[in-house]
Amino acid sequence: MVENKAELPEKYDLNAKWDACVDLGVRRFVYSSFAGGFAGLLFFRSPVTRWASVAFGAGVGIGSAYSECAHKFNTSTTKFTPNISDASHPKAEDE
């Protein structure tokens, strides 16, 4: 039996967004961890600092994936740059 589902626009398909975010999170976590491990092997001698660089890389990967997923779900945090029109000079009063 085949179900005839009405396809939702990509904008409203939460399952596709969650799948994309999980995939993005796992990939960025793994790639950043490997990059941190490689940098740790190149630059550090102590095992503790090598593991710290792996943890730092993993944190960067998770943070960037979180930021990208927040944009996908339109729940991004506040903007850090002020809007030009909001920071305009006060108008001089005409006498």
Distance bins in CASP14 RR format, pairs under 12 A and 6 or more apart:
PFRMAT RR
TARGET T0000
AUTHOR 0000-0000-0000
RMODE 2
METHOD distances of the structure
MODEL  1
5 13 0 0 0 0 0 1 0 0 0 0 0
5 15 0 0 0 0 0 1 0 0 0 0 0
6 12 0 0 0 0 0 1 0 0 0 0 0
6 13 0 0 0 0 0 1 0 0 0 0 0
7 13 0 0 0 0 1 0 0 0 0 0 0
7 15 0 0 0 0 0 1 0 0 0 0 0
7 16 0 0 0 0 0 1 0 0 0 0 0
8 14 0 0 0 0 1 0 0 0 0 0 0
8 15 0 0 0 0 1 0 0 0 0 0 0
8 16 0 0 0 0 1 0 0 0 0 0 0
8 17 0 0 0 0 0 1 0 0 0 0 0
9 16 0 0 0 0 0 1 0 0 0 0 0
9 17 0 0 0 0 0 1 0 0 0 0 0
10 16 1 0 0 1 0 0 0 0 0 0 0
10 17 0 0 0 0 1 0 0 0 0 0 0
10 19 0 0 0 0 0 1 0 0 0 0 0
10 20 0 0 0 0 1 0 0 0 0 0 0
10 72 0 0 0 0 0 1 0 0 0 0 0
11 17 0 0 0 0 1 0 0 0 0 0 0
11 72 0 0 0 0 0 1 0 0 0 0 0
11 73 0 0 0 0 0 1 0 0 0 0 0
11 74 0 0 0 0 1 0 0 0 0 0 0
12 73 0 0 0 0 0 1 0 0 0 0 0
12 74 0 0 0 0 0 1 0 0 0 0 0
13 19 0 0 0 0 1 0 0 0 0 0 0
13 20 0 0 0 0 1 0 0 0 0 0 0
13 72 0 0 0 0 0 1 0 0 0 0 0
13 73 0 0 0 0 0 1 0 0 0 0 0
14 20 0 0 0 0 0 1 0 0 0 0 0
14 21 0 0 0 0 0 1 0 0 0 0 0
14 69 0 0 0 0 0 1 0 0 0 0 0
14 72 0 0 0 0 0 1 0 0 0 0 0
14 73 0 0 0 0 1 0 0 0 0 0 0
14 74 0 0 0 0 0 1 0 0 0 0 0
15 21 0 0 0 0 0 1 0 0 0 0 0
15 22 0 0 0 0 0 1 0 0 0 0 0
16 22 0 0 0 0 0 1 0 0 0 0 0
16 23 0 0 0 0 0 1 0 0 0 0 0
16 72 0 0 0 0 1 0 0 0 0 0 0
16 73 0 0 0 0 0 1 0 0 0 0 0
17 23 0 0 0 0 0 1 0 0 0 0 0
17 24 0 0 0 0 0 1 0 0 0 0 0
17 68 0 0 0 0 0 1 0 0 0 0 0
17 69 1 0 0 1 0 0 0 0 0 0 0
17 70 0 0 0 0 0 1 0 0 0 0 0
17 71 0 0 0 0 0 1 0 0 0 0 0
17 72 1 0 1 0 0 0 0 0 0 0 0
17 73 1 0 0 1 0 0 0 0 0 0 0
17 74 0 0 0 0 1 0 0 0 0 0 0
17 75 0 0 0 0 0 1 0 0 0 0 0
18 24 0 0 0 0 0 1 0 0 0 0 0
18 25 0 0 0 0 0 1 0 0 0 0 0
18 69 0 0 0 0 1 0 0 0 0 0 0
18 72 0 0 0 0 1 0 0 0 0 0 0
18 73 0 0 0 0 1 0 0 0 0 0 0
19 25 0 0 0 0 0 1 0 0 0 0 0
19 26 0 0 0 0 0 1 0 0 0 0 0
19 69 0 0 0 0 0 1 0 0 0 0 0
19 72 0 0 0 0 0 1 0 0 0 0 0
20 26 0 0 0 0 0 1 0 0 0 0 0
20 27 0 0 0 0 0 1 0 0 0 0 0
20 65 0 0 0 0 0 1 0 0 0 0 0
20 68 0 0 0 0 1 0 0 0 0 0 0
20 69 1 0 0 1 0 0 0 0 0 0 0
20 71 0 0 0 0 0 1 0 0 0 0 0
20 72 1 0 0 1 0 0 0 0 0 0 0
20 73 0 0 0 0 0 1 0 0 0 0 0
21 27 0 0 0 0 0 1 0 0 0 0 0
21 28 0 0 0 0 0 1 0 0 0 0 0
21 62 0 0 0 0 0 1 0 0 0 0 0
21 63 0 0 0 0 0 1 0 0 0 0 0
21 64 0 0 0 0 0 1 0 0 0 0 0
21 65 1 0 0 1 0 0 0 0 0 0 0
21 66 0 0 0 0 1 0 0 0 0 0 0
21 67 0 0 0 0 0 1 0 0 0 0 0
21 68 1 0 0 1 0 0 0 0 0 0 0
21 69 1 1 0 0 0 0 0 0 0 0 0
21 70 0 0 0 0 1 0 0 0 0 0 0
21 71 0 0 0 0 0 1 0 0 0 0 0
21 72 1 0 0 1 0 0 0 0 0 0 0
21 73 1 0 0 1 0 0 0 0 0 0 0
21 75 0 0 0 0 0 1 0 0 0 0 0
22 28 0 0 0 0 0 1 0 0 0 0 0
22 29 0 0 0 0 0 1 0 0 0 0 0
22 65 0 0 0 0 1 0 0 0 0 0 0
22 66 0 0 0 0 0 1 0 0 0 0 0
22 69 0 0 0 0 1 0 0 0 0 0 0
22 72 0 0 0 0 0 1 0 0 0 0 0
23 29 0 0 0 0 0 1 0 0 0 0 0
23 30 0 0 0 0 0 1 0 0 0 0 0
23 65 0 0 0 0 1 0 0 0 0 0 0
23 68 0 0 0 0 0 1 0 0 0 0 0
23 69 0 0 0 0 0 1 0 0 0 0 0
23 72 0 0 0 0 0 1 0 0 0 0 0
24 30 0 0 0 0 0 1 0 0 0 0 0
24 31 0 0 0 0 0 1 0 0 0 0 0
24 32 0 0 0 0 0 1 0 0 0 0 0
24 61 0 0 0 0 1 0 0 0 0 0 0
24 62 0 0 0 0 0 1 0 0 0 0 0
24 63 0 0 0 0 0 1 0 0 0 0 0
24 64 0 0 0 0 1 0 0 0 0 0 0
24 65 1 0 1 0 0 0 0 0 0 0 0
24 66 0 0 0 0 1 0 0 0 0 0 0
24 67 0 0 0 0 0 1 0 0 0 0 0
24 68 1 0 1 0 0 0 0 0 0 0 0
24 69 1 0 0 1 0 0 0 0 0 0 0
24 70 0 0 0 0 0 1 0 0 0 0 0
24 71 0 0 0 0 0 1 0 0 0 0 0
24 72 0 0 0 0 1 0 0 0 0 0 0
25 31 0 0 0 0 1 0 0 0 0 0 0
25 32 0 0 0 0 1 0 0 0 0 0 0
25 33 0 0 0 0 0 1 0 0 0 0 0
25 58 0 0 0 0 0 1 0 0 0 0 0
25 59 0 0 0 0 0 1 0 0 0 0 0
25 60 0 0 0 0 0 1 0 0 0 0 0
25 61 1 0 0 1 0 0 0 0 0 0 0
25 62 1 0 0 1 0 0 0 0 0 0 0
25 63 0 0 0 0 1 0 0 0 0 0 0
25 64 0 0 0 0 1 0 0 0 0 0 0
25 65 1 1 0 0 0 0 0 0 0 0 0
25 66 0 0 0 0 1 0 0 0 0 0 0
25 67 0 0 0 0 0 1 0 0 0 0 0
25 68 0 0 0 0 1 0 0 0 0 0 0
25 69 1 0 0 1 0 0 0 0 0 0 0
25 72 0 0 0 0 0 1 0 0 0 0 0
26 32 0 0 0 0 0 1 0 0 0 0 0
26 33 0 0 0 0 0 1 0 0 0 0 0
26 58 0 0 0 0 0 1 0 0 0 0 0
26 61 0 0 0 0 0 1 0 0 0 0 0
26 62 0 0 0 0 1 0 0 0 0 0 0
26 65 0 0 0 0 1 0 0 0 0 0 0
26 69 0 0 0 0 0 1 0 0 0 0 0
27 33 0 0 0 0 0 1 0 0 0 0 0
27 34 0 0 0 0 0 1 0 0 0 0 0
27 61 0 0 0 0 1 0 0 0 0 0 0
27 62 0 0 0 0 0 1 0 0 0 0 0
27 64 0 0 0 0 0 1 0 0 0 0 0
27 65 0 0 0 0 1 0 0 0 0 0 0
27 68 0 0 0 0 0 1 0 0 0 0 0
28 34 0 0 0 0 0 1 0 0 0 0 0
28 35 0 0 0 0 0 1 0 0 0 0 0
28 57 0 0 0 0 1 0 0 0 0 0 0
28 58 0 0 0 0 1 0 0 0 0 0 0
28 59 0 0 0 0 1 0 0 0 0 0 0
28 60 0 0 0 0 1 0 0 0 0 0 0
28 61 1 0 1 0 0 0 0 0 0 0 0
28 62 1 0 0 1 0 0 0 0 0 0 0
28 63 1 0 0 1 0 0 0 0 0 0 0
28 64 1 0 1 0 0 0 0 0 0 0 0
28 65 1 0 1 0 0 0 0 0 0 0 0
28 66 0 0 0 0 1 0 0 0 0 0 0
28 67 0 0 0 0 0 1 0 0 0 0 0
28 68 0 0 0 0 1 0 0 0 0 0 0
28 69 0 0 0 0 0 1 0 0 0 0 0
29 35 0 0 0 0 0 1 0 0 0 0 0
29 36 0 0 0 0 0 1 0 0 0 0 0
29 54 0 0 0 0 0 1 0 0 0 0 0
29 55 0 0 0 0 0 1 0 0 0 0 0
29 57 0 0 0 0 1 0 0 0 0 0 0
29 58 1 0 1 0 0 0 0 0 0 0 0
29 59 1 0 0 1 0 0 0 0 0 0 0
29 60 0 0 0 0 1 0 0 0 0 0 0
29 61 1 0 1 0 0 0 0 0 0 0 0
29 62 1 0 1 0 0 0 0 0 0 0 0
29 63 0 0 0 0 1 0 0 0 0 0 0
29 64 0 0 0 0 1 0 0 0 0 0 0
29 65 1 0 0 1 0 0 0 0 0 0 0
29 66 0 0 0 0 0 1 0 0 0 0 0
30 36 0 0 0 0 0 1 0 0 0 0 0
30 37 0 0 0 0 0 1 0 0 0 0 0
30 54 0 0 0 0 0 1 0 0 0 0 0
30 57 0 0 0 0 0 1 0 0 0 0 0
30 58 0 0 0 0 1 0 0 0 0 0 0
30 59 0 0 0 0 0 1 0 0 0 0 0
30 61 0 0 0 0 1 0 0 0 0 0 0
30 62 0 0 0 0 0 1 0 0 0 0 0
30 65 0 0 0 0 0 1 0 0 0 0 0
31 37 0 0 0 0 0 1 0 0 0 0 0
31 38 0 0 0 0 0 1 0 0 0 0 0
31 57 0 0 0 0 1 0 0 0 0 0 0
31 58 0 0 0 0 1 0 0 0 0 0 0
31 59 0 0 0 0 0 1 0 0 0 0 0
31 60 0 0 0 0 0 1 0 0 0 0 0
31 61 1 0 0 1 0 0 0 0 0 0 0
31 62 0 0 0 0 0 1 0 0 0 0 0
31 64 0 0 0 0 0 1 0 0 0 0 0
31 65 0 0 0 0 0 1 0 0 0 0 0
32 38 0 0 0 0 0 1 0 0 0 0 0
32 39 0 0 0 0 0 1 0 0 0 0 0
32 53 0 0 0 0 0 1 0 0 0 0 0
32 54 0 0 0 0 1 0 0 0 0 0 0
32 55 0 0 0 0 0 1 0 0 0 0 0
32 56 0 0 0 0 1 0 0 0 0 0 0
32 57 1 0 1 0 0 0 0 0 0 0 0
32 58 1 0 1 0 0 0 0 0 0 0 0
32 59 1 0 0 1 0 0 0 0 0 0 0
32 60 1 0 1 0 0 0 0 0 0 0 0
32 61 1 1 0 0 0 0 0 0 0 0 0
32 62 1 0 0 1 0 0 0 0 0 0 0
32 63 0 0 0 0 1 0 0 0 0 0 0
32 64 1 0 0 1 0 0 0 0 0 0 0
32 65 0 0 0 0 1 0 0 0 0 0 0
33 39 0 0 0 0 0 1 0 0 0 0 0
33 40 0 0 0 0 0 1 0 0 0 0 0
33 50 0 0 0 0 0 1 0 0 0 0 0
33 51 0 0 0 0 0 1 0 0 0 0 0
33 53 0 0 0 0 1 0 0 0 0 0 0
33 54 1 0 1 0 0 0 0 0 0 0 0
33 55 0 0 0 0 1 0 0 0 0 0 0
33 56 0 0 0 0 1 0 0 0 0 0 0
33 57 1 0 1 0 0 0 0 0 0 0 0
33 58 1 0 1 0 0 0 0 0 0 0 0
33 59 0 0 0 0 1 0 0 0 0 0 0
33 60 0 0 0 0 1 0 0 0 0 0 0
33 61 0 0 0 0 1 0 0 0 0 0 0
33 62 0 0 0 0 1 0 0 0 0 0 0
34 40 0 0 0 0 0 1 0 0 0 0 0
34 41 0 0 0 0 0 1 0 0 0 0 0
34 53 0 0 0 0 0 1 0 0 0 0 0
34 54 0 0 0 0 1 0 0 0 0 0 0
34 57 0 0 0 0 1 0 0 0 0 0 0
34 58 0 0 0 0 1 0 0 0 0 0 0
34 61 0 0 0 0 0 1 0 0 0 0 0
35 41 0 0 0 0 0 1 0 0 0 0 0
35 42 0 0 0 0 0 1 0 0 0 0 0
35 53 0 0 0 0 1 0 0 0 0 0 0
35 54 0 0 0 0 1 0 0 0 0 0 0
35 56 0 0 0 0 1 0 0 0 0 0 0
35 57 1 0 0 1 0 0 0 0 0 0 0
35 58 0 0 0 0 1 0 0 0 0 0 0
35 59 0 0 0 0 0 1 0 0 0 0 0
35 60 0 0 0 0 1 0 0 0 0 0 0
35 61 0 0 0 0 1 0 0 0 0 0 0
35 64 0 0 0 0 0 1 0 0 0 0 0
36 42 0 0 0 0 1 0 0 0 0 0 0
36 43 0 0 0 0 1 0 0 0 0 0 0
36 44 0 0 0 0 0 1 0 0 0 0 0
36 49 0 0 0 0 0 1 0 0 0 0 0
36 50 0 0 0 0 1 0 0 0 0 0 0
36 51 0 0 0 0 1 0 0 0 0 0 0
36 52 0 0 0 0 1 0 0 0 0 0 0
36 53 1 0 1 0 0 0 0 0 0 0 0
36 54 1 0 1 0 0 0 0 0 0 0 0
36 55 0 0 0 0 1 0 0 0 0 0 0
36 56 1 0 0 1 0 0 0 0 0 0 0
36 57 1 0 1 0 0 0 0 0 0 0 0
36 58 0 0 0 0 1 0 0 0 0 0 0
36 59 0 0 0 0 1 0 0 0 0 0 0
36 60 0 0 0 0 1 0 0 0 0 0 0
36 61 0 0 0 0 0 1 0 0 0 0 0
37 43 0 0 0 0 1 0 0 0 0 0 0
37 44 0 0 0 0 1 0 0 0 0 0 0
37 47 0 0 0 0 0 1 0 0 0 0 0
37 49 0 0 0 0 0 1 0 0 0 0 0
37 50 1 0 0 1 0 0 0 0 0 0 0
37 51 0 0 0 0 1 0 0 0 0 0 0
37 52 0 0 0 0 1 0 0 0 0 0 0
37 53 1 0 1 0 0 0 0 0 0 0 0
37 54 1 0 1 0 0 0 0 0 0 0 0
37 55 0 0 0 0 1 0 0 0 0 0 0
37 56 0 0 0 0 1 0 0 0 0 0 0
37 57 1 0 0 1 0 0 0 0 0 0 0
37 58 0 0 0 0 1 0 0 0 0 0 0
38 44 0 0 0 0 0 1 0 0 0 0 0
38 50 0 0 0 0 0 1 0 0 0 0 0
38 53 0 0 0 0 1 0 0 0 0 0 0
38 54 0 0 0 0 1 0 0 0 0 0 0
38 57 0 0 0 0 0 1 0 0 0 0 0
39 49 0 0 0 0 0 1 0 0 0 0 0
39 50 0 0 0 0 1 0 0 0 0 0 0
39 52 0 0 0 0 0 1 0 0 0 0 0
39 53 1 0 1 0 0 0 0 0 0 0 0
39 54 0 0 0 0 1 0 0 0 0 0 0
39 55 0 0 0 0 0 1 0 0 0 0 0
39 56 0 0 0 0 1 0 0 0 0 0 0
39 57 0 0 0 0 1 0 0 0 0 0 0
39 60 0 0 0 0 0 1 0 0 0 0 0
40 46 0 0 0 0 1 0 0 0 0 0 0
40 47 0 0 0 0 1 0 0 0 0 0 0
40 48 0 0 0 0 0 1 0 0 0 0 0
40 49 1 0 0 1 0 0 0 0 0 0 0
40 50 1 0 1 0 0 0 0 0 0 0 0
40 51 0 0 0 0 1 0 0 0 0 0 0
40 52 0 0 0 0 1 0 0 0 0 0 0
40 53 1 0 1 0 0 0 0 0 0 0 0
40 54 1 0 0 1 0 0 0 0 0 0 0
40 55 0 0 0 0 0 1 0 0 0 0 0
40 56 0 0 0 0 1 0 0 0 0 0 0
40 57 0 0 0 0 1 0 0 0 0 0 0
41 47 0 0 0 0 0 1 0 0 0 0 0
41 49 0 0 0 0 0 1 0 0 0 0 0
41 50 1 0 0 1 0 0 0 0 0 0 0
41 51 0 0 0 0 0 1 0 0 0 0 0
41 53 0 0 0 0 1 0 0 0 0 0 0
41 54 0 0 0 0 1 0 0 0 0 0 0
42 49 0 0 0 0 0 1 0 0 0 0 0
42 50 0 0 0 0 1 0 0 0 0 0 0
42 53 0 0 0 0 1 0 0 0 0 0 0
43 49 0 0 0 0 1 0 0 0 0 0 0
43 50 0 0 0 0 1 0 0 0 0 0 0
43 52 0 0 0 0 0 1 0 0 0 0 0
43 53 1 0 0 1 0 0 0 0 0 0 0
43 56 0 0 0 0 0 1 0 0 0 0 0
44 50 1 0 1 0 0 0 0 0 0 0 0
44 51 0 0 0 0 1 0 0 0 0 0 0
44 52 0 0 0 0 1 0 0 0 0 0 0
44 53 1 0 0 1 0 0 0 0 0 0 0
44 54 0 0 0 0 0 1 0 0 0 0 0
44 56 0 0 0 0 0 1 0 0 0 0 0
45 53 0 0 0 0 0 1 0 0 0 0 0
46 52 0 0 0 0 1 0 0 0 0 0 0
46 53 0 0 0 0 0 1 0 0 0 0 0
47 53 0 0 0 0 0 1 0 0 0 0 0
47 54 0 0 0 0 0 1 0 0 0 0 0
48 54 0 0 0 0 0 1 0 0 0 0 0
48 55 0 0 0 0 0 1 0 0 0 0 0
49 55 0 0 0 0 0 1 0 0 0 0 0
49 56 0 0 0 0 0 1 0 0 0 0 0
50 56 0 0 0 0 0 1 0 0 0 0 0
50 57 0 0 0 0 0 1 0 0 0 0 0
51 57 0 0 0 0 0 1 0 0 0 0 0
51 58 0 0 0 0 0 1 0 0 0 0 0
52 58 0 0 0 0 0 1 0 0 0 0 0
52 59 0 0 0 0 0 1 0 0 0 0 0
53 59 0 0 0 0 0 1 0 0 0 0 0
53 60 0 0 0 0 0 1 0 0 0 0 0
54 60 0 0 0 0 0 1 0 0 0 0 0
54 61 0 0 0 0 0 1 0 0 0 0 0
55 61 0 0 0 0 0 1 0 0 0 0 0
55 62 0 0 0 0 0 1 0 0 0 0 0
56 62 0 0 0 0 0 1 0 0 0 0 0
56 63 0 0 0 0 0 1 0 0 0 0 0
57 63 0 0 0 0 1 0 0 0 0 0 0
57 64 0 0 0 0 1 0 0 0 0 0 0
57 65 0 0 0 0 0 1 0 0 0 0 0
58 64 0 0 0 0 0 1 0 0 0 0 0
58 65 0 0 0 0 0 1 0 0 0 0 0
59 65 0 0 0 0 1 0 0 0 0 0 0
59 66 0 0 0 0 1 0 0 0 0 0 0
59 67 0 0 0 0 0 1 0 0 0 0 0
60 66 0 0 0 0 0 1 0 0 0 0 0
60 67 0 0 0 0 0 1 0 0 0 0 0
61 67 0 0 0 0 1 0 0 0 0 0 0
61 68 0 0 0 0 1 0 0 0 0 0 0
61 69 0 0 0 0 0 1 0 0 0 0 0
62 68 0 0 0 0 0 1 0 0 0 0 0
62 69 0 0 0 0 0 1 0 0 0 0 0
63 69 0 0 0 0 1 0 0 0 0 0 0
63 70 0 0 0 0 1 0 0 0 0 0 0
63 77 0 0 0 0 0 1 0 0 0 0 0
64 70 0 0 0 0 0 1 0 0 0 0 0
64 71 0 0 0 0 0 1 0 0 0 0 0
65 71 0 0 0 0 0 1 0 0 0 0 0
65 72 0 0 0 0 0 1 0 0 0 0 0
66 72 0 0 0 0 0 1 0 0 0 0 0
66 73 0 0 0 0 0 1 0 0 0 0 0
66 75 0 0 0 0 0 1 0 0 0 0 0
66 76 0 0 0 0 0 1 0 0 0 0 0
66 77 0 0 0 0 1 0 0 0 0 0 0
67 73 0 0 0 0 0 1 0 0 0 0 0
67 75 0 0 0 0 0 1 0 0 0 0 0
67 76 1 0 0 1 0 0 0 0 0 0 0
67 77 0 0 0 0 1 0 0 0 0 0 0
68 75 0 0 0 0 0 1 0 0 0 0 0
68 76 0 0 0 0 1 0 0 0 0 0 0
69 75 0 0 0 0 1 0 0 0 0 0 0
69 76 0 0 0 0 1 0 0 0 0 0 0
70 76 1 0 1 0 0 0 0 0 0 0 0
70 77 1 0 0 1 0 0 0 0 0 0 0
70 78 0 0 0 0 0 1 0 0 0 0 0
71 77 0 0 0 0 0 1 0 0 0 0 0
71 79 0 0 0 0 0 1 0 0 0 0 0
79 86 0 0 0 0 0 1 0 0 0 0 0
81 87 0 0 0 0 1 0 0 0 0 0 0
82 88 0 0 0 0 0 1 0 0 0 0 0
END
